[in-house]
C-alpha cells in the first residue's frame, strides 16, 4: 500500500459508475491503491470511493483516469449529489424488465405447455426470446466483454455465457438441426432423440428475467443513498435579508459573508450562525436539537443556521457562513457517515471468483472428455452446454429479491419499512440500541402533568385564567396549557386585552382581572415576590426534569403549572422486550441530566454513565455512536429528528420513527411507520429472519446446481433436464421466501 504524506494529504469522494458486483468494487480499489501516494476504499453499496492522496504525486484527474482505464466511470462528488445518471439507469432497467417479462411469459408457455406447441412453434419461441437475450440481457453481455478485456470474470460472465450458449444451441437446432422434426416434449425422457432435437429458448429468457428483477431491486435501494443529504440540504435557508448601506436587501443564503447583519423576521429561517445584535424572540430549534421547547433569545445570544424564528424580529451578525455553519457541518456528518458504511458482501459475489472459472473449466473438460471417449460432437456439446445451464445462477437472481419482497411485505403489515440488504446484514450483530428521547421514547410534545395551587385557590381557576391568556399565543407551552384547560373546563373566557412578552411570558385582562403567566425569572424582573409554597412547587418540578410556569393574578402568584414531554405508553414495554432479546438500551438526549434520568427511570433504562447520555448536541450524537462502536458494540440507533440523521447513518443500523422528519427517515435503514417503539424489536427480529432466509436461499441456489453438475458432465442430464433442475432450485427459493409471511409480532 502506498504511503500518503501527511503534509500534502488531500481527500476526495468519487462517484463510480459501471459496478455490478462486489468484485468490481475490489478491482477499482486495487487499481487506485496501485497509484503512488494513494489510499482508497470503495463502497459498493453507495457506489462511491473515499480516496486520500498526496497531491504532490497524483491529482484527482489522475484518479478518474485510472478508474476509467479499469473499465468504469468516475466523477468527483460535489456538495449537491443529485444522481441523474442513476435515475436514467433506473428508468432503462425498468423498461428492460417489462420488455423481458412480456416476451418471456409466452416463450415459457410455448416451451413447457405441450398443448400450446403448434406446428413449428420453435420459430416463434426464437423470435420472442430474441429481444430478451439480446437487448434485455445486454448489461450482462457488456460486463462480460469488459471483464474479458481485463482478463477477469464475475457472475455476469457466467450469466452471459449461459444465455448465449442456451440460445446459440437452440438457434442451431432449429436452423441446422432436427428440432422442427421431433416433438420437443419427448426430450424429457433420457435417451430419446438427439441433442439437436431440443431447444432451450426459455432457459436464456428466464435467466435474463430473473436476474433483471434482482438488479432492478438493488438499483432502487441504491437510489435512496443520496436522498438523506438532499432532504437535509433542502431544509436550510434559501434566501437571507441583509442590511447593506442602511437598506434591507434579499440575497441567496449561500452568499452571506462573515460580519453581515442578517434580518430574520417571524417565520423565517436563520441563514447563518451568529450573534443576536437586535431584537428578542423565540427560536424553534427542533430541526437541530430535536427538542420540542423553543429557545428564547435576546441581544448577545448565539443562534444557529436553519432554526426558525417564531415571533419577534431579530438582527443577527453572521459569524460562521457557508460550509462552516452548524447546519452545513451536520450535512457533512451525514455524508461522511454514509460514505464510510461498510459495503454488503453478498455470498454470491464472494464465491464468484472461484465459482465462475471452475464452471467454465468443468464445461471445457466435459467437452474434451466426451470427444476423447465417444468422438460424438453432438453428445460432447450437449453435455458441455448442460453444465453451463445447470450452473447458471438463475436461483441466485431470485435468492435475495424474493426474500426481500416477502420480508418487506410482511414488514409493511407490521408497520416497518426495510430499505435494503445492508440493514439485514447488520442486524445479526446488533447488541446495543441507542434511543433518542424526544419523539422516540417520548411523545415529542409538551403536556400538562401537574397544577399546584396556593391556599385558597382552585385548580379550575388556575387553568381557566392560564388557558384564557395562553390562547392568544402560539408557543408550544401555551398550546399545551390551552389544550389541558379546554379538556377539563370546556369553553374558556374571552380576553379583553392581551400582550405577548417574548422571552418572558404573556399578560391578559379577563374582565377586571389582570393575569400574567411566565417562567420564574419573569416575575423576579417585575418585582413580584413568590410565596414559599410556589417556590417549593417550582423546585419539585425542576427535580423531576419538568418545565414549570407561574400563574399570577391580583398582583400575587397563585399557581404553578408543570409540563413535560411524557414517555409514549408503549415505550416501557418495548424496552423490556429489547432486554429480553439480549439488547442493551441506551438513552441519548439533548435535555439536561435531571430530565433524562426521570424519563430513563420511567421506561426501565439504567441511569448509569454507560446507558444514559444527556446534554448531547447533534454532532456529539455521532461521537457517542462512534465511541460505542469503537468499544466493540454493534449499534442500532433509533431517532426521528434532523439532529439524529448523522447518527442514524453512522450506526450499524439506523431506525427512524415514522412521525419524524424526512431527513431522519432517508438516513435510516429501517423506518417504523406507526411510530410505535415496540416495532423496533419486531423490526430487528424480522430483519434477522429475512437475512437467514437469504442465506439459505443462496446456499441452496448453489447446492442444487453444484450437485447436478456431475450429472450434467456425465451425460446423464441433457440441457432440458438441466433447465428443469435450474427451475426447481428457483421454486425452492421462492417457497422458502414465502415462509417469512408467518413471522409473528413480539406482542
C-alpha positions in Angstrom: 0.0 0.0 0.0 1.3 3.5 -0.9 2.2 5.9 1.9 0.5 9.3 1.9 2.4 12.3 3.1 0.5 14.0 6.0 1.7 17.5 4.9 0.2 17.2 1.4 -2.7 15.0 2.2 -5.9 15.6 0.3 -9.2 13.8 0.3 -11.8 13.4 -2.4 -15.0 11.4 -2.8 -15.6 9.8 -6.2 -18.9 8.7 -7.6 -18.5 5.5 -9.5 -20.4 4.1 -12.5 -20.5 0.6 -14.0 -20.1 -1.6 -11.0 -22.3 -4.7 -11.0 -20.9 -6.7 -8.0 -18.5 -6.5 -5.2 -15.8 -7.9 -7.4 -16.0 -4.7 -9.5 -15.5 -2.7 -6.3 -12.5 -4.7 -5.3 -11.0 -4.2 -8.8 -11.4 -0.4 -8.6 -10.0 -0.3 -5.1 -6.9 -2.3 -6.2 -6.4 -0.1 -9.2 -6.5 3.1 -7.1 -4.2 1.7 -4.4 -1.6 0.8 -7.0 -1.1 4.6 -7.7 1.7 6.2 -5.7 0.6 8.2 -2.7 -3.0 6.9 -2.8 -5.1 5.1 -0.2 -8.6 4.3 -1.4 -11.7 2.5 0.0 -14.5 1.7 -2.4 -18.1 1.3 -1.2 -20.1 -0.9 -3.5 -23.4 -0.2 -1.7 -23.3 3.5 -2.3 -21.1 3.3 -5.5 -18.6 5.8 -4.1 -14.9 5.8 -3.3 -13.2 7.7 -0.5 -9.7 8.5 -1.6 -6.8 10.0 0.4 -3.9 11.0 -1.8 -0.7 13.0 -1.8 -1.5 15.9 -4.1 2.2 16.4 -4.9 2.3 12.9 -6.5 -1.2 12.5 -8.1 -4.2 14.6 -8.9 -7.9 14.0 -8.8 -8.0 13.8 -12.6 -5.4 11.0 -12.5 -7.6 9.1 -10.1 -10.6 9.4 -12.5 -8.4 8.3 -15.5 -7.2 5.3 -13.5 -10.8 4.2 -12.8 -11.8 4.7 -16.5 -8.8 2.7 -17.6 -10.1 -0.2 -15.5 -13.3 0.0 -17.4 -15.5 2.0 -15.1 -16.7 5.6 -14.8 -15.9 8.1 -12.1 -16.6 11.7 -11.1 -15.8 13.9 -8.1 -18.8 14.3 -5.8 -19.8 17.9 -5.2 -22.0 19.4 -2.4 -25.3 18.7 -4.2 -25.3 15.0 -5.0 -28.1 14.7 -7.5 -27.6 11.4 -9.3 -29.4 12.0 -12.6 -27.3 9.1 -14.1 -28.8 6.7 -11.6 -32.3 8.0 -12.4 -31.7 7.3 -16.0 -30.3 3.8 -15.3 -33.3 3.0 -13.2 -35.7 4.1 -15.9 -33.8 1.9 -18.5 -33.7 -1.0 -16.1 -37.4 -0.8 -15.6 -38.0 -0.8 -19.3 -35.7 -3.8 -19.8 -37.5 -5.6 -17.0 -41.0 -5.1 -18.5 -39.9 -6.0 -22.0 -38.3 -9.1 -20.7 -41.4 -10.1 -18.8 -43.8 -9.5 -21.7 -41.7 -11.7 -24.1 -40.5 -14.4 -21.6 -44.0 -15.5 -20.5 -45.2 -16.7 -23.9 -41.8 -18.3 -24.5 -42.1 -20.3 -21.3 -45.7 -21.3 -22.1 -44.7 -22.5 -25.6 -41.7 -24.5 -24.3 -43.4 -26.1 -21.3 -47.0 -26.5 -22.1 -47.5 -29.3 -24.7 -51.0 -28.1 -25.6 -49.6 -24.8 -26.8 -47.0 -26.4 -29.1 -48.4 -25.9 -32.6 -46.5 -26.8 -35.8 -43.1 -25.0 -36.0 -43.7 -23.3 -32.7 -39.9 -23.2 -32.2 -39.6 -20.3 -34.7 -42.0 -18.3 -32.6 -40.0 -19.1 -29.4 -36.8 -18.0 -31.2 -38.4 -14.7 -32.3 -40.0 -13.9 -29.0 -36.8 -14.7 -27.0 -34.6 -12.7 -29.3 -35.2 -9.2 -27.8 -34.9 -10.7 -24.3 -31.5 -12.5 -24.8 -30.1 -9.6 -26.8 -31.3 -6.1 -25.7 -32.6 -7.0 -22.3 -29.6 -9.1 -21.4 -27.2 -6.6 -22.9 -25.9 -5.3 -19.5 -24.7 -8.8 -18.7 -23.1 -9.2 -22.2 -21.5 -5.8 -21.9 -20.0 -6.6 -18.5 -18.8 -10.0 -19.7 -16.9 -8.4 -22.6 -15.4 -5.7 -20.3 -14.3 -8.5 -17.9 -12.8 -10.5 -20.8 -10.7 -7.5 -21.9 -9.3 -7.2 -18.4 -8.8 -11.0 -18.0 -11.3 -11.4 -15.2 -14.7 -12.9 -14.7 -17.8 -12.3 -12.5 -21.3 -13.7 -12.1 -22.2 -11.6 -15.1 -19.7 -13.6 -17.2 -21.5 -16.9 -16.3 -24.9 -15.4 -16.8 -23.9 -14.0 -20.2 -22.2 -17.2 -21.4 -25.1 -19.3 -20.2 -27.7 -17.2 -22.0 -25.6 -17.2 -25.2 -24.9 -20.9 -25.0 -28.6 -21.9 -24.5 -29.7 -19.5 -27.2 -27.0 -20.3 -29.7 -27.6 -24.1 -29.3 -31.3 -23.6 -29.8 -30.9 -21.5 -32.9 -28.5 -24.1 -34.4 -31.0 -26.9 -33.5 -33.8 -25.0 -35.3 -31.9 -23.8 -38.3 -29.5 -26.6 -39.0 -30.6 -29.4 -36.6 -33.7 -31.5 -36.4 -35.6 -29.7 -33.7 -38.5 -29.0 -36.1 -39.0 -32.7 -36.9 -39.1 -34.0 -33.3 -41.7 -33.2 -30.7 -39.9 -31.3 -28.0 -41.6 -32.9 -25.1 -40.1 -36.2 -26.0 -36.7 -34.8 -24.8 -37.9 -35.0 -21.2 -37.1 -38.7 -21.2 -33.4 -39.7 -21.2 -32.1 -41.3 -24.3 -34.9 -40.3 -26.7 -34.0 -38.1 -29.6 -30.7 -36.4 -30.3 -29.3 -33.3 -28.6 -30.1 -31.3 -31.7 -33.8 -32.0 -31.4 -34.3 -29.8 -28.3 -34.5 -26.0 -28.0 -33.8 -24.0 -24.8 -35.0 -20.5 -25.6 -36.9 -20.4 -22.3 -33.7 -21.0 -20.4 -32.0 -17.9 -21.8 -35.2 -15.8 -21.4 -36.0 -16.8 -17.8 -32.4 -16.4 -16.6 -32.4 -12.9 -18.1 -35.8 -12.0 -16.5 -34.9 -13.3 -13.0 -31.5 -11.6 -12.9 -33.0 -8.3 -14.1 -35.6 -8.4 -11.3 -32.7 -8.7 -8.8 -30.7 -6.0 -10.4 -33.6 -3.6 -10.6 -34.5 -4.0 -6.9 -30.8 -3.5 -6.0 -30.7 -0.3 -8.0 -33.8 1.1 -6.3 -32.2 0.5 -2.9 -29.0 2.3 -4.0 -31.1 5.3 -5.4 -32.0 6.2 -1.8 -28.3 6.6 -0.8 -28.2 10.3 -1.6 -31.8 11.2 -0.5 -30.8 11.9 3.1 -28.3 14.5 2.1 -30.7 16.1 -0.5 -33.5 16.3 2.0 -31.2 17.8 4.6 -29.9 20.4 2.3 -33.5 21.3 1.3 -34.2 22.4 5.0 -31.6 25.1 5.0 -32.4 28.8 4.4 -32.6 29.6 0.7 -32.5 33.4 1.0 -31.4 35.9 3.5 -32.2 39.5 4.2 -29.1 41.6 4.9 -28.5 45.2 5.8 -26.4 47.0 3.1 -25.9 50.8 3.2 -28.8 51.1 5.7 -31.2 49.2 3.5 -32.6 45.6 3.7 -31.6 43.6 0.7 -32.6 40.0 -0.1 -29.8 37.8 -1.3 -29.2 34.0 -1.7 -28.2 32.5 1.7 -25.1 30.9 0.1 -23.5 34.4 -0.5 -23.9 35.7 3.1 -20.5 36.7 4.3 -18.9 36.8 7.8 -19.8 40.0 9.5 -23.1 40.6 7.6 -26.1 41.8 9.5 -28.9 39.4 8.7 -32.5 40.3 9.4 -34.7 37.4 10.5 -38.4 38.1 10.5 -41.1 35.8 12.2 -41.5 32.6 10.3 -38.1 32.9 8.5 -35.1 30.6 8.9 -31.8 31.9 10.3 -29.3 31.8 7.3 -26.0 31.7 9.2 -24.6 31.0 12.7 -24.2 34.3 14.5 -24.9 36.6 17.5 -28.1 38.5 18.0 -27.4 42.2 18.0 -31.0 43.5 18.0 -34.4 42.1 19.0 -35.9 39.4 21.2 -37.7 36.3 20.1 -38.1 32.5 20.4 -36.4 30.1 18.1 -37.7 26.7 17.1 -34.6 24.6 17.5 -36.3 21.2 16.9 -34.8 20.9 13.5 -31.3 21.0 15.0 -31.7 19.7 18.6 -34.8 17.6 18.2 -36.2 19.1 21.5 -39.8 20.4 21.5 -39.5 23.5 23.6 -38.4 26.7 21.7 -35.4 28.6 23.0 -35.9 32.3 24.0 -33.1 34.5 22.6 -32.2 38.2 23.1 -29.3 40.5 22.4 -25.9 38.7 22.9 -27.3 35.2 22.4 -25.8 32.8 19.8 -28.1 31.4 17.2 -27.5 28.7 14.6 -28.5 28.4 10.9 -31.6 26.6 9.8 -33.5 27.3 13.0 -36.9 29.1 12.7 -37.8 32.4 14.2 -41.2 32.2 15.8 -42.2 35.7 16.7 -40.0 38.8 17.1 -37.8 40.5 14.5 -34.1 39.7 15.0 -30.9 41.1 13.6 -28.0 38.6 13.6 -24.3 39.3 12.9 -23.0 36.4 10.9 -20.0 34.7 12.5 -20.0 31.4 10.6 -21.2 31.1 7.0 -21.3 28.6 4.1 -19.7 25.3 4.9 -18.7 26.4 8.4 -22.2 26.7 9.8 -23.6 24.1 12.2 -26.2 23.1 9.6 -23.6 22.6 6.9 -21.3 20.6 9.2 -24.3 18.4 10.1 -24.8 17.7 6.4 -21.2 16.8 6.1 -21.6 14.4 9.0 -24.4 12.7 7.2 -22.3 12.3 4.0 -19.2 11.1 5.9 -21.2 8.5 7.9 -22.9 7.4 4.7 -19.7 7.1 2.8 -18.0 5.0 5.4 -20.8 2.5 5.9 -19.3 -1.0 5.2 -20.4 -2.5 1.8 -22.6 -5.6 1.7 -20.5 -8.6 0.6 -23.1 -10.9 -0.9 -22.3 -14.5 -0.7 -22.7 -14.9 -4.5 -20.1 -12.2 -5.1 -17.7 -13.7 -2.6 -17.5 -17.1 -4.3 -17.9 -15.9 -7.9 -14.1 -15.5 -8.3 -13.9 -19.3 -7.8 -17.2 -20.5 -9.0 -17.2 -19.0 -12.4 -13.8 -20.2 -13.6 -14.5 -23.6 -12.1 -17.7 -24.0 -14.1 -16.0 -23.0 -17.3 -13.2 -25.5 -16.6 -15.7 -28.3 -15.9 -17.6 -27.4 -19.1 -14.4 -27.5 -21.1 -13.2 -30.7 -19.5 -16.6 -32.3 -20.2 -16.4 -31.4 -23.8 -12.8 -32.7 -24.2 -13.5 -35.9 -22.3 -16.6 -36.8 -24.3 -14.8 -36.0 -27.6 -12.0 -38.3 -26.4 -14.3 -41.1 -25.3 -17.0 -41.1 -27.9 -15.9 -38.8 -30.6 -19.5 -37.7 -30.9 -19.5 -33.9 -31.2 -23.3 -33.7 -30.6 -23.1 -35.6 -27.3 -20.0 -33.7 -26.2 -21.5 -30.3 -26.9 -24.9 -31.2 -25.2 -23.0 -32.3 -22.1 -20.9 -29.2 -22.0 -24.0 -26.9 -22.5 -25.8 -28.9 -19.8 -23.0 -28.0 -17.4 -23.3 -24.3 -18.2 -27.1 -24.3 -18.0 -27.2 -26.2 -14.7 -24.6 -23.8 -13.2 -26.4 -20.7 -14.5 -27.3 -18.7 -11.3 -31.0 -18.4 -12.0 -31.9 -19.1 -8.4 -29.2 -16.7 -7.3 -31.1 -14.0 -9.1 -34.2 -14.8 -7.0 -32.5 -15.6 -3.7 -32.2 -12.1 -2.5 -35.1 -10.2 -4.2 -37.8 -12.8 -3.3 -36.8 -12.9 0.3 -36.7 -9.1 0.4 -40.1 -8.8 -1.3 -41.8 -11.2 1.0 -39.9 -9.8 4.1 -40.7 -6.3 3.1 -44.4 -7.2 2.6 -44.6 -8.7 6.0 -42.7 -5.8 7.4 -45.3 -3.4 5.9 -48.1 -5.3 7.6 -46.1 -4.7 10.9 -45.6 -1.0 10.2 -42.0 -1.3 9.2 -40.1 -0.3 6.0 -36.9 -2.1 5.2 -34.6 -0.2 2.8 -32.3 -3.0 1.7 -29.9 -5.8 2.3 -27.4 -3.6 4.3 -29.6 -3.5 7.3 -30.3 -7.2 7.2 -26.6 -7.9 7.2 -26.0 -5.7 10.2 -29.0 -6.7 12.5 -27.4 -10.1 13.1 -24.6 -8.4 15.1 -26.7 -5.8 16.9 -26.2 -5.8 20.7 -26.9 -2.2 21.7 -29.9 0.0 20.8 -29.3 3.8 21.2 -32.7 5.6 21.6 -33.2 9.3 21.0 -35.5 10.7 23.7 -37.8 13.3 22.1 -40.3 11.8 19.6 -38.8 8.3 20.0 -39.2 7.3 23.7 -41.4 10.3 24.4 -44.4 11.8 22.5 -42.3 14.8 21.4 -45.0 17.2 22.6 -45.4 19.2 25.9 -48.2 18.1 28.2 -49.5 19.5 31.5 -48.6 16.9 34.1 -49.4 18.8 37.4 -51.1 22.0 38.6 -50.1 23.3 42.0 -52.3 26.0 43.6 -51.7 28.2 46.6 -54.0 28.1 49.6 -57.5 29.4 48.8 -57.1 29.0 45.0 -58.9 26.3 43.0 -57.4 24.3 40.2 -60.2 25.3 37.9 -59.5 29.0 38.4 -55.8 28.5 37.7 -56.4 26.5 34.5 -59.2 28.9 33.4 -57.1 32.1 33.7 -53.9 30.5 32.4 -55.7 28.9 29.4 -57.6 32.1 28.5 -54.3 34.1 28.4 -52.3 31.5 26.6 -55.0 31.1 23.9 -53.5 34.2 22.3 -50.0 32.6 22.0 -48.6 30.1 19.5 -45.8 28.9 21.9 -45.8 25.1 22.4 -46.1 25.5 26.2 -49.0 27.9 25.6 -50.7 25.4 23.3 -50.3 22.6 25.9 -51.8 24.7 28.6 -54.8 25.6 26.4 -55.4 22.0 25.4 -55.4 20.9 29.1 -57.7 23.7 30.2 -60.2 23.1 27.4 -60.2 19.4 28.1 -61.1 19.9 31.7 -63.2 23.0 31.6 -64.6 23.3 28.1 -65.0 26.9 26.8 -62.5 29.4 28.1 -63.4 33.1 28.9 -62.6 35.7 26.3 -59.7 38.2 26.7 -60.3 41.9 26.8 -56.6 42.7 26.4 -53.5 40.5 25.5 -49.8 41.2 25.4 -47.1 38.7 24.4 -43.8 39.3 26.1 -41.2 37.3 24.0 -38.8 35.5 26.3 -40.8 36.5 29.3 -44.4 35.2 29.1 -47.8 36.7 28.4 -50.3 39.0 30.1 -54.0 39.5 29.6 -57.1 41.1 31.1 -60.2 39.0 31.8 -63.0 41.2 32.9 -61.4 43.3 35.6 -58.7 40.7 36.4 -55.1 41.1 35.1 -53.5 37.7 34.7 -49.8 37.0 34.0 -48.1 33.8 33.1 -44.4 33.0 32.6 -41.3 31.5 34.0 -39.9 32.3 37.4 -37.3 34.7 36.1 -40.0 36.9 34.5 -41.7 37.5 37.9 -38.3 38.5 39.5 -37.9 41.1 36.8 -41.3 42.5 37.6 -40.5 42.5 41.3 -43.3 40.1 42.2 -42.5 38.0 45.3 -43.2 34.3 45.0 -44.6 32.6 48.2 -42.6 29.8 49.7 -45.2 27.2 48.6 -44.9 28.4 45.0 -41.0 28.2 45.2 -41.2 24.7 46.6 -43.5 23.6 43.8 -41.1 25.1 41.2 -38.1 23.2 42.8 -40.1 20.0 42.9 -40.8 20.3 39.1 -37.2 21.0 38.4 -36.1 17.9 40.3 -38.4 15.9 38.1 -37.0 17.4 35.0 -40.2 19.3 34.2 -40.8 22.8 32.7 -42.8 25.0 35.1 -44.6 28.3 34.6 -46.1 30.6 37.3 -49.6 32.0 37.0 -50.5 35.2 38.9 -53.5 37.5 39.2 -54.5 40.2 41.7 -50.7 41.0 41.8 -49.8 37.7 43.5 -48.5 34.3 42.3 -51.4 31.8 42.7 -50.3 28.6 40.9 -47.6 26.6 39.2 -48.3 24.6 36.1 -45.8 21.8 35.3 -45.3 20.5 31.9 -43.2 17.7 30.4 -42.6 15.6 27.3 -44.2 12.3 28.5 -43.0 8.8 27.6 -45.1 7.0 25.0 -47.5 4.4 26.5 -45.6 1.6 24.7 -42.0 2.7 25.4 -41.6 0.7 28.7 -42.9 -2.5 27.1 -40.6 -2.0 24.0 -37.5 -1.5 26.2 -38.4 -4.6 28.3 -38.7 -6.6 25.0 -35.3 -5.4 23.9 -33.7 -6.5 27.2 -35.3 -10.0 26.8 -33.7 -10.2 23.3 -30.3 -9.5 24.9 -30.1 -6.0 23.5 -28.9 -3.2 25.8 -31.0 0.0 25.6 -29.2 3.4 25.8 -30.9 6.8 26.1 -29.4 9.7 24.2 -30.8 13.2 24.5 -30.0 16.9 24.4 -32.0 17.5 27.6 -30.4 18.1 31.0 -29.4 15.2 33.2 -32.4 15.6 35.6 -35.0 15.3 32.8 -33.1 12.5 31.1 -32.9 10.4 34.4 -36.6 10.9 35.0 -37.5 9.6 31.6 -35.0 6.8 31.7 -36.3 5.5 35.1 -39.9 5.7 33.9 -39.3 3.4 31.0 -36.8 1.0 32.5 -33.5 2.2 31.2 -30.5 2.1 33.5 -29.2 5.6 34.5 -25.5 4.9 34.8 -23.0 6.5 32.5 -23.0 3.6 30.1 -26.7 3.7 29.4 -27.6 7.4 29.7 -26.1 10.3 27.7 -27.7 13.7 28.5 -26.9 17.2 27.2 -25.7 15.8 23.9 -25.5 18.2 20.9 -26.2 17.0 17.3 -22.5 16.4 16.3 -21.9 14.8 19.7 -24.6 12.2 19.0 -22.4 10.9 16.2 -19.5 10.8 18.5 -21.4 8.8 21.1 -22.4 6.2 18.5 -18.9 6.0 17.2 -17.5 5.7 20.7 -19.8 2.7 21.4 -18.7 1.1 18.1 -15.0 1.6 18.9 -15.6 -0.1 22.2 -16.8 -3.2 20.3 -20.5 -2.7 20.3 -22.7 -3.2 17.3 -25.1 -0.3 17.5 -28.7 0.3 16.3 -29.7 4.0 16.5 -33.4 4.9 16.8 -34.4 8.6 16.2 -36.8 10.9 14.4 -35.2 14.3 14.0 -32.8 16.1 11.6 -30.3 16.1 14.5 -30.4 12.3 14.5 -29.7 11.9 10.8 -25.9 11.7 11.0 -26.0 9.3 14.0 -28.5 7.2 12.1 -26.1 6.8 9.2 -23.1 6.3 11.5 -24.8 3.4 13.4 -24.6 -0.1 12.1 -28.4 0.0 11.8 -30.4 3.3 11.6 -34.0 3.1 12.6 -36.3 6.2 12.1 -39.7 6.7 13.8 -42.5 7.4 11.3 -43.7 10.6 12.9 -40.2 12.2 12.4 -38.6 14.2 9.7 -38.0 13.1 6.1 -34.2 13.5 6.6 -34.2 11.0 9.5 -36.2 8.5 7.5 -34.0 8.9 4.4 -30.8 8.5 6.5 -32.1 5.3 8.2 -32.0 1.7 7.2 -35.4 0.9 8.8 -38.4 3.2 9.3 -41.1 2.5 11.9 -44.1 3.9 10.1 -46.5 3.7 13.0 -44.1 5.4 15.4 -44.6 2.6 18.0 -41.4 1.8 19.7 -42.5 -1.8 20.2 -41.9 -2.2 16.4 -38.2 -1.8 16.9 -37.7 -5.3 18.4 -40.1 -6.6 15.8 -38.1 -5.0 13.0 -34.8 -6.5 14.3 -36.4 -9.9 14.6 -37.9 -9.8 11.1 -34.7 -8.4 9.6 -32.7 -11.3 11.1 -35.3 -13.8 9.8 -35.1 -12.3 6.3 -31.3 -12.4 6.4 -31.4 -16.1 7.4 -33.8 -16.8 4.5 -31.5 -15.0 2.0 -28.5 -17.1 3.2 -30.5 -20.3 3.0 -31.7 -19.3 -0.5 -28.2 -18.6 -1.7 -26.8 -21.8 -0.2 -29.4 -24.0 -1.9 -29.2 -22.0 -5.1 -25.6 -23.1 -5.3 -26.2 -26.6 -3.8 -28.9 -27.5 -6.4 -26.7 -26.5 -9.3 -23.4 -27.8 -7.9 -24.9 -31.2 -7.0 -26.3 -31.5 -10.5 -23.1 -30.5 -12.3 -21.6 -34.1 -12.1 -24.8 -35.5 -13.6 -24.7 -33.0 -16.4 -21.0 -33.6 -17.1 -21.5 -37.4 -17.1 -24.1 -37.1 -19.9 -26.9 -38.3 -17.7 -28.7 -34.9 -17.8 -29.3 -33.3 -21.1 -30.0 -29.5 -21.3 -33.7 -30.0 -20.9 -33.3 -31.7 -17.6 -30.6 -29.2 -16.6 -33.2 -26.4 -17.3 -35.7 -28.3 -15.2 -33.2 -28.7 -12.3 -32.4 -25.0 -12.5 -36.2 -24.2 -12.4 -36.6 -26.5 -9.4 -33.9 -24.5 -7.4 -35.9 -21.4 -8.2 -39.1 -22.9 -7.0 -37.4 -23.9 -3.7 -36.0 -20.4 -3.3 -39.5 -18.8 -3.8 -41.2 -21.3 -1.5 -38.6 -20.8 1.2 -39.0 -17.0 1.0 -42.8 -17.3 1.4 -42.2 -18.7 4.9 -41.4 -15.1 6.0 -45.1 -14.3 5.9 -45.5 -16.3 9.1 -43.1 -14.2 11.2 -45.1 -13.1 14.3 -45.1 -9.9 16.3 -43.5 -9.8 19.7 -46.7 -8.7 21.3 
